Amino acid sequence: MHLHHSLTTLIASAVLATCSLISHSNSNLEVETSSGILHGFVNSSAPGVRQFLGIPFALPPTGNRRWQPPSQLKSGTHFNASNIGPACAQQPLSTTPMLYAYAPYGGGRTEFFPLEHDFSEDCLTLNIWTPRASNKPLPVFVWFFGGRFIQGGTSSLYFNPQSWVDRTQEHIVVTVNFRSNIFGFPNADGLDDQNLGLLDQRLSLEWVRDNIANFGGDPSKIMGWGQSGGAIALDYLNFAYPEDPIISGMILESGNALFSPATAQSFDTAHANFSAVAIAFGCGTTALSQINCLKNVTWQDIQSAIVKLNLTTSFLPIVDERLVFSSYLKRYGVSAYSSVPAIIGSNKHETNALLPPVSGGRSNETYTEADTVTNTTFLCTAAMAAQLREKGGRTTYRYRYDGNFPNISPPNYRGAYHAAELPLIFGTAGDYHGASTSYEIVC
């Protein structure tokens, strides 16, 4: 196992190491894909980047397709790929407990989450940023956002990599929307598939594999990249598809499959949470009646009911022994995971983001408690995953991010809190709360 401390250096190295030397021209703004003929654009903010936004990679998961695995979209029609698609249906950030550093009050950095008016059930889209001209197939980053499987989306302001791609001209970035909460992880009696959000992610990887060459990308050099819940999901897929991971490497920031099931999984084997929502709408008590009835309720009403029933954090991945397994230690022991290399790490003060601000009475004792949770939840699982991967002969790099910058940290917060590294990687650190300092070296 190789140990490094600079996350930006690791990612930059990953980009350069995966480049190929075959000639290719990718200046065209009209690209044919399995989803249709896409019409992209170039803007003045990033003149060296072609952007293709809001690309549907699956049929809309609406109507009878609600709570079903994603269906591949095949189309030959023209599509205006000029706008990032809405985030998948979710409750507003303001209704989610314990996300103090990102809350829409007190200077919280709301740029980490999609705008509250920008939600839809028709949301299975991805976005592509690719250099305007290149003479070689380029490596590709596929980004899965965090949000503990209950919220998040690609329209988050901090997650726009146009400046990063414009600066390097050496890689492509793809960001992916996927279903979360009750729509992505319903845990409903009567459904064959419960971990729909993971299936969304898998289908998006298949889409990238099949289409990215048309954007100047190298399908043999796809780097899976996730943070928090997105990293956990990526690692789940790493175990679920050991012989066909699609990706050639992965970056796991602040999350991996060894995270405590109490944090990342549901234990509702009686399907009580889904039933509670169904009963709130008078949908009966049988599995089939509840599913069919709730398919006729708007997603907005369902989300409102979830908030009223205090179930905002109750719909999570559940063990099915196909996509999510009951013991990842056992699967490490029998080498039942892919052979791709990985970068794994965490931030020094992850849990500070989940604490009330100092003005609310946060004490040094509270900081000590936060550091304990950071170590046990994030640092220790990263260390264990790296050690187990090394034992299994997988190339693995570790990092710890320690950055503490005023234009990223909300007022009354300190340290490298959960997700604080992302604006530096995406190149958006200086876009919303003051210019970056000379110490903020972006990718």
C-alpha positions as CSV (number, residue, x, y, z in Angstrom):
1,M,0.0,0.0,0.0
2,H,1.4,3.4,-1.0
3,L,0.7,6.2,1.4
4,H,0.3,9.8,0.2
5,H,-1.1,12.9,1.9
6,S,-2.1,15.2,-1.0
7,L,-5.6,14.5,-2.5
8,T,-5.2,16.9,-5.3
9,T,-1.8,15.4,-6.2
10,L,-3.3,11.9,-6.2
11,I,-6.2,12.9,-8.5
12,A,-3.9,14.8,-10.8
13,S,-1.6,11.8,-11.0
14,A,-4.6,9.6,-11.8
15,V,-5.5,11.8,-14.7
16,L,-2.0,11.9,-16.2
17,A,-1.3,8.2,-15.6
18,T,-4.4,7.1,-17.5
19,C,-3.9,9.1,-20.7
20,S,-3.5,7.3,-24.0
21,L,-1.6,8.3,-27.1
22,I,-4.0,7.6,-29.9
23,S,-5.0,10.5,-32.2
24,H,-8.6,11.8,-31.8
25,S,-10.4,15.0,-32.7
26,N,-13.4,15.9,-30.5
27,S,-14.3,19.5,-31.5
28,N,-17.9,18.7,-32.7
29,L,-20.8,19.9,-30.6
30,E,-23.2,17.4,-32.2
31,V,-22.6,13.8,-30.8
32,E,-24.5,10.7,-31.5
33,T,-25.3,8.5,-28.5
34,S,-27.6,5.7,-27.5
35,S,-29.8,8.4,-26.0
36,G,-30.1,10.4,-29.2
37,I,-28.1,13.0,-31.1
38,L,-26.9,15.5,-28.5
39,H,-26.3,19.1,-29.1
40,G,-23.8,20.6,-26.7
41,F,-22.3,24.0,-26.3
42,V,-19.2,26.0,-25.3
43,N,-19.5,29.1,-23.1
44,S,-17.2,32.1,-22.4
45,S,-16.5,31.0,-18.8
46,A,-14.8,27.8,-20.1
47,P,-14.0,28.3,-23.8
48,G,-11.9,25.2,-24.0
49,V,-14.7,22.9,-22.8
50,R,-17.6,21.3,-24.6
51,Q,-20.5,20.8,-22.3
52,F,-23.3,18.3,-22.8
53,L,-25.8,18.6,-19.9
54,G,-29.0,16.9,-18.7
55,I,-28.5,13.8,-20.9
56,P,-31.1,11.1,-20.1
57,F,-29.4,7.7,-19.7
58,A,-32.7,5.9,-18.8
59,L,-36.4,6.2,-19.3
60,P,-38.1,8.4,-16.7
61,P,-38.8,6.4,-13.5
62,T,-42.3,7.7,-13.3
63,G,-45.8,6.2,-13.5
64,N,-45.6,2.5,-13.6
65,R,-41.8,2.7,-13.7
66,R,-41.7,4.2,-10.2
67,W,-40.0,1.7,-7.9
68,Q,-38.7,-0.3,-10.8
69,P,-35.1,-0.9,-12.0
70,P,-34.0,1.7,-14.5
71,S,-34.9,1.0,-18.1
72,Q,-32.3,1.7,-20.8
73,L,-33.2,4.6,-23.1
74,K,-32.7,4.0,-26.8
75,S,-33.5,7.0,-29.0
76,G,-32.4,8.5,-32.3
77,T,-34.0,11.9,-31.8
78,H,-32.1,15.2,-31.4
79,F,-31.6,16.5,-27.8
80,N,-30.7,20.0,-26.6
81,A,-28.0,19.2,-24.0
82,S,-27.7,22.7,-22.6
83,N,-29.1,22.5,-19.1
84,I,-28.3,20.4,-16.1
85,G,-31.2,18.2,-15.2
86,P,-33.2,18.5,-12.0
87,A,-32.1,16.5,-8.9
88,C,-34.2,13.4,-8.1
89,A,-37.2,13.8,-5.9
90,Q,-36.1,14.5,-2.3
91,Q,-37.0,16.5,0.8
92,P,-35.6,20.1,1.0
93,L,-32.3,20.5,2.8
94,S,-34.1,22.7,5.4
95,T,-36.0,19.6,6.6
96,T,-33.0,17.4,7.1
97,P,-31.6,17.2,10.6
98,M,-27.9,17.5,11.5
99,L,-26.6,19.1,8.3
100,Y,-25.6,22.4,10.1
101,A,-22.7,23.3,7.9
102,Y,-24.8,23.2,4.7
103,A,-28.1,24.6,6.1
104,P,-29.8,27.5,4.4
105,Y,-29.3,29.8,7.4
106,G,-26.3,31.1,9.4
107,G,-24.0,31.2,6.4
108,G,-24.3,27.5,5.6
109,R,-22.7,26.4,2.4
110,T,-25.8,25.4,0.5
111,E,-23.8,25.1,-2.7
112,F,-23.1,21.5,-1.7
113,F,-26.8,20.6,-2.4
114,P,-29.2,21.2,-5.3
115,L,-31.5,24.1,-5.2
116,E,-34.8,23.3,-3.4
117,H,-37.0,24.3,-6.4
118,D,-34.9,22.0,-8.7
119,F,-36.4,18.5,-7.9
120,S,-38.2,16.1,-10.2
121,E,-39.0,12.4,-10.4
122,D,-37.9,12.5,-14.1
123,C,-34.3,12.8,-13.1
124,L,-32.0,10.0,-14.5
125,T,-29.6,12.2,-16.3
126,L,-25.9,12.8,-16.5
127,N,-23.6,15.6,-17.6
128,I,-20.4,15.6,-19.6
129,W,-17.6,18.2,-19.6
130,T,-14.9,17.4,-22.2
131,P,-12.0,19.4,-23.7
132,R,-12.9,21.1,-26.9
133,A,-9.9,19.6,-28.8
134,S,-7.6,16.7,-28.0
135,N,-5.4,14.4,-30.1
136,K,-5.8,11.4,-27.8
137,P,-8.6,9.5,-26.0
138,L,-8.9,11.0,-22.5
139,P,-9.4,9.4,-19.1
140,V,-12.9,9.9,-17.6
141,F,-14.1,10.7,-14.1
142,V,-17.6,9.5,-13.2
143,W,-18.9,11.4,-10.2
144,F,-21.4,10.1,-7.6
145,F,-22.4,12.8,-5.1
146,G,-22.9,12.2,-1.4
147,G,-26.0,12.8,0.7
148,R,-26.3,9.6,2.7
149,F,-28.7,8.1,0.1
150,I,-31.4,10.6,1.0
151,Q,-30.6,13.7,-1.0
152,G,-28.2,15.4,-3.4
153,G,-27.8,16.1,-7.1
154,T,-25.6,17.1,-10.0
155,S,-27.1,20.6,-10.0
156,S,-25.2,21.5,-6.8
157,L,-23.2,24.7,-7.6
158,Y,-20.0,23.4,-6.2
159,F,-20.0,20.4,-8.5
160,N,-19.5,22.1,-11.8
161,P,-16.1,21.1,-13.1
162,Q,-15.9,23.3,-16.2
163,S,-13.0,25.4,-14.9
164,W,-11.1,22.2,-13.9
165,V,-11.5,20.6,-17.3
166,D,-10.7,24.0,-19.0
167,R,-7.5,24.3,-17.1
168,T,-6.1,20.8,-17.5
169,Q,-7.4,19.8,-21.0
170,E,-6.4,16.2,-19.9
171,H,-9.6,14.6,-18.7
172,I,-13.4,14.3,-19.0
173,V,-15.8,14.6,-16.1
174,V,-19.2,13.0,-16.0
175,T,-21.6,13.7,-13.1
176,V,-24.6,11.4,-12.5
177,N,-28.1,11.8,-11.0
178,F,-29.6,8.8,-9.3
179,R,-32.6,8.1,-7.2
180,S,-32.4,8.4,-3.4
181,N,-34.6,8.1,-0.3
182,I,-38.0,6.3,-0.8
183,F,-37.7,6.5,-4.6
184,G,-34.3,5.0,-4.8
185,F,-34.4,2.7,-1.7
186,P,-38.1,2.0,-1.0
187,N,-37.7,-1.2,1.0
188,A,-41.3,-2.1,0.1
189,D,-42.7,-5.6,0.5
190,G,-43.6,-7.0,-2.9
191,L,-40.7,-5.4,-4.8
192,D,-38.1,-7.7,-6.3
193,D,-35.5,-4.9,-6.3
194,Q,-35.0,-2.5,-3.4
195,N,-31.7,-0.9,-4.1
196,L,-32.8,1.0,-7.2
197,G,-30.4,3.9,-6.7
198,L,-27.5,1.5,-7.0
199,L,-29.0,0.1,-10.2
200,D,-29.3,3.7,-11.6
201,Q,-25.6,4.2,-10.9
202,R,-24.7,0.9,-12.6
203,L,-26.7,1.8,-15.7
204,S,-25.0,5.2,-15.9
205,L,-21.6,3.4,-15.9
206,E,-22.8,1.2,-18.7
207,W,-23.9,4.3,-20.6
208,V,-20.6,5.9,-20.2
209,R,-18.7,2.8,-21.2
210,D,-20.8,2.5,-24.4
211,N,-20.9,6.2,-25.4
212,I,-17.9,8.1,-24.0
213,A,-15.6,7.4,-27.0
214,N,-17.9,9.7,-29.0
215,F,-16.9,12.5,-26.6
216,G,-13.2,11.9,-26.9
217,G,-13.0,9.6,-23.9
218,D,-11.3,6.3,-23.4
219,P,-13.8,3.6,-22.2
220,S,-10.9,1.6,-20.8
221,K,-9.9,4.5,-18.5
222,I,-13.0,5.2,-16.5
223,M,-12.4,6.3,-12.9
224,G,-15.3,5.9,-10.6
225,W,-15.3,8.7,-8.0
226,G,-17.6,9.2,-5.1
227,Q,-17.9,11.1,-1.8
228,S,-19.7,10.1,1.3
229,G,-22.8,8.2,0.3
230,G,-21.6,8.3,-3.3
231,A,-18.3,6.6,-2.2
232,I,-20.2,3.9,-0.2
233,A,-22.4,3.2,-3.3
234,L,-19.3,3.0,-5.6
235,D,-17.7,0.5,-3.2
236,Y,-21.0,-1.5,-3.0
237,L,-20.8,-1.8,-6.8
238,N,-17.2,-2.8,-6.6
239,F,-18.3,-5.8,-4.6
240,A,-21.5,-6.5,-6.5
241,Y,-19.7,-6.6,-10.0
242,P,-16.3,-8.0,-9.2
243,E,-15.8,-9.5,-12.7
244,D,-17.2,-6.6,-14.6
245,P,-16.7,-3.4,-12.7
246,I,-16.6,-1.2,-15.9
247,I,-14.4,1.2,-14.1
248,S,-10.6,0.9,-14.2
249,G,-10.0,2.6,-10.8
250,M,-12.0,4.3,-8.0
251,I,-11.7,7.2,-5.6
252,L,-13.5,6.8,-2.3
253,E,-13.7,10.1,-0.4
254,S,-15.1,9.9,3.1
255,G,-17.0,6.6,2.5
256,N,-16.6,2.9,1.7
257,A,-18.4,-0.4,2.1
258,L,-17.1,-0.9,5.6
259,F,-19.1,2.0,7.0
260,S,-21.3,1.0,9.9
261,P,-24.6,-0.4,8.6
262,A,-26.3,1.8,11.3
263,T,-25.2,4.8,9.2
264,A,-25.5,3.5,5.6
265,Q,-28.2,0.8,5.6
266,S,-31.8,0.1,6.7
267,F,-32.7,-2.6,9.2
268,D,-36.4,-2.3,8.5
269,T,-37.0,-6.0,7.5
270,A,-40.7,-5.6,8.3
271,H,-41.0,-2.9,5.6
272,A,-42.7,-0.7,8.3
273,N,-41.5,2.6,7.0
274,F,-42.9,2.2,3.5
275,S,-46.1,0.9,5.0
276,A,-46.4,3.9,7.3
277,V,-46.2,6.2,4.2
278,A,-48.8,4.1,2.4
279,I,-51.2,4.0,5.3
280,A,-51.0,7.8,5.6
281,F,-52.6,7.9,2.1
282,G,-55.2,5.2,2.9
283,C,-53.4,2.7,0.7
284,G,-54.4,-0.4,2.6
285,T,-52.2,-2.9,4.2
286,T,-51.3,-5.5,1.5
287,A,-48.0,-5.2,-0.3
288,L,-49.5,-4.9,-3.8
289,S,-52.2,-2.4,-2.8
290,Q,-49.7,-0.2,-1.1
291,I,-47.3,-0.1,-4.1
292,N,-50.0,0.4,-6.7
293,C,-51.8,3.0,-4.6
294,L,-48.7,5.1,-3.9
295,K,-47.8,5.1,-7.6
296,N,-50.8,7.4,-8.0
297,V,-49.6,9.8,-5.3
298,T,-47.4,12.7,-6.4
299,W,-43.8,12.6,-5.3
300,Q,-44.3,16.0,-3.6
301,D,-47.0,14.6,-1.4
302,I,-45.0,11.5,-0.6
303,Q,-42.0,13.6,0.4
304,S,-44.3,15.8,2.6
305,A,-45.6,12.7,4.3
306,I,-42.1,11.5,5.0
307,V,-41.3,14.7,6.7
308,K,-44.5,14.7,8.8
309,L,-43.9,11.0,9.8
310,N,-40.3,11.9,10.8
311,L,-38.9,9.3,8.3
312,T,-36.5,11.6,6.5
313,T,-33.5,9.4,7.1
314,S,-35.2,6.0,7.0
315,F,-35.0,4.9,3.4
316,L,-31.5,3.6,2.8
317,P,-29.9,0.6,1.0
318,I,-30.8,-2.7,2.4
319,V,-29.0,-6.1,2.4
320,D,-30.1,-8.2,-0.5
321,E,-26.9,-10.3,-1.0
322,R,-26.8,-9.1,-4.6
323,L,-26.0,-5.4,-4.5
324,V,-25.5,-4.9,-0.8
325,F,-24.0,-7.7,1.4
326,S,-24.3,-8.6,5.0
327,S,-20.6,-8.9,5.7
328,Y,-18.0,-7.0,3.7
329,L,-15.2,-8.4,6.0
330,K,-16.1,-11.9,4.8
331,R,-16.1,-10.8,1.2
332,Y,-12.7,-9.2,1.7
333,G,-11.6,-12.5,3.1
334,V,-12.5,-14.4,0.0
335,S,-11.3,-11.7,-2.4
336,A,-14.9,-11.2,-3.7
337,Y,-14.4,-7.7,-5.1
338,S,-12.8,-6.2,-8.2
339,S,-9.1,-5.9,-8.8
340,V,-9.2,-2.2,-9.7
341,P,-6.8,0.2,-7.8
342,A,-8.3,2.7,-5.4
343,I,-7.6,6.0,-3.6
344,I,-9.2,6.0,-0.2
345,G,-9.3,8.8,2.4
346,S,-11.1,11.1,4.8
347,N,-11.0,14.6,6.2
348,K,-9.5,15.6,9.5
349,H,-12.6,17.1,11.0
350,E,-15.4,15.3,9.1
351,T,-18.1,15.4,11.9
352,N,-17.7,19.2,12.5
353,A,-20.2,19.7,9.7
354,L,-22.9,17.9,11.7
355,L,-22.6,20.1,14.8
356,P,-24.4,23.3,15.8
357,P,-22.3,26.4,15.3
358,V,-20.1,27.8,18.1
359,S,-22.6,30.5,18.9
360,G,-25.1,27.8,19.7
361,G,-23.0,26.6,22.6
362,R,-20.6,24.2,21.0
363,S,-17.8,23.4,23.5
364,N,-14.3,21.9,23.3
365,E,-15.9,18.8,24.8
366,T,-18.2,18.7,21.8
367,Y,-15.2,19.0,19.4
368,T,-13.6,16.1,21.2
369,E,-16.7,14.0,20.7
370,A,-16.8,15.0,17.1
371,D,-13.2,14.0,16.6
372,T,-14.0,10.6,18.2
373,V,-16.9,10.1,15.7
374,T,-14.7,11.2,12.8
375,N,-12.0,8.7,13.8
376,T,-14.3,5.7,14.3
377,T,-16.7,6.4,11.4
378,F,-14.3,7.8,8.7
379,L,-10.7,7.4,9.5
380,C,-10.8,3.8,10.9
381,T,-12.9,2.5,8.1
382,A,-10.6,4.1,5.5
383,A,-7.6,2.5,7.2
384,M,-9.2,-0.9,7.5
385,A,-10.3,-0.9,3.8
386,A,-6.8,0.1,2.7
387,Q,-5.3,-2.6,4.8
388,L,-7.7,-5.3,3.6
389,R,-7.1,-4.3,0.0
390,E,-3.4,-4.4,0.5
391,K,-3.7,-7.9,1.9
392,G,-5.7,-8.8,-1.1
393,G,-3.0,-7.5,-3.5
394,R,-5.0,-4.5,-4.7
395,T,-3.1,-1.3,-5.4
396,T,-4.3,1.3,-2.8
397,Y,-3.4,4.9,-1.9
398,R,-4.5,6.7,1.2
399,Y,-4.9,10.4,2.0
400,R,-6.1,12.7,4.7
401,Y,-7.4,16.1,3.9
402,D,-6.6,18.9,6.4
403,G,-7.4,22.1,4.6
404,N,-9.2,24.9,6.5
405,F,-10.1,27.9,4.3
406,P,-12.5,30.8,5.1
407,N,-14.2,30.9,1.7
408,I,-15.2,27.2,2.1
409,S,-15.9,26.9,5.9
410,P,-19.2,28.5,7.1
411,P,-19.0,31.1,9.8
412,N,-18.2,29.7,13.3
413,Y,-16.9,26.5,11.8
414,R,-13.3,25.2,11.6
415,G,-11.3,22.5,10.2
416,A,-11.6,20.1,7.2
417,Y,-15.2,19.2,7.6
418,H,-17.2,16.7,5.6
419,A,-17.0,17.5,1.9
420,A,-14.8,20.5,2.4
421,E,-12.3,19.2,-0.2
422,L,-14.7,19.1,-3.0
423,P,-14.7,22.7,-4.1
424,L,-11.0,22.6,-4.5
425,I,-11.2,19.5,-6.7
426,F,-14.0,20.8,-8.8
427,G,-12.3,24.2,-9.1
428,T,-15.2,26.1,-7.6
429,A,-13.6,27.1,-4.2
430,G,-13.5,30.8,-5.0
431,D,-16.8,31.2,-6.8
432,Y,-19.3,32.0,-4.1
433,H,-17.8,33.1,-0.8
434,G,-14.7,35.1,-1.6
435,A,-11.5,34.5,-3.6
436,S,-9.3,31.6,-2.9
437,T,-6.1,32.2,-0.9
438,S,-2.6,31.4,-2.2
439,Y,-2.7,28.2,-0.2
440,E,-5.8,26.9,-2.0
441,I,-4.3,24.9,-4.8
442,V,-7.1,23.6,-7.0
443,C,-6.8,20.5,-9.2
